[in-house]
Amino acid sequence: VTYTATNFFPLTGKDVIRVDSQTGEIVLTGTLDFEEVSIYDFRIEARDKGTPPLSGHCKVVLEVLDVND
């Protein structure tokens, strides 16, 4: 199974969120700032290597909490 993140809102989410294509683990690659963006919304697609390949998807909503900087 391979995993792909798509449909980021806002688009800046691509710069700070990464999904491991082999495990599906969601990893932050940058810092999040509540004052800039408080919610990131994106989709993750899982696709197998069968014939024909099957896929499934889910919606992920990441809420940034305002913690003391």
Secondary structure, 3 states (H helix, E strand, C coil): CEEEEEEEECCCHHHHEEECCCCCCEEECCCCCCCCCCEEEEEEEEECCCCCCCEEEEEEEEECCCCCC
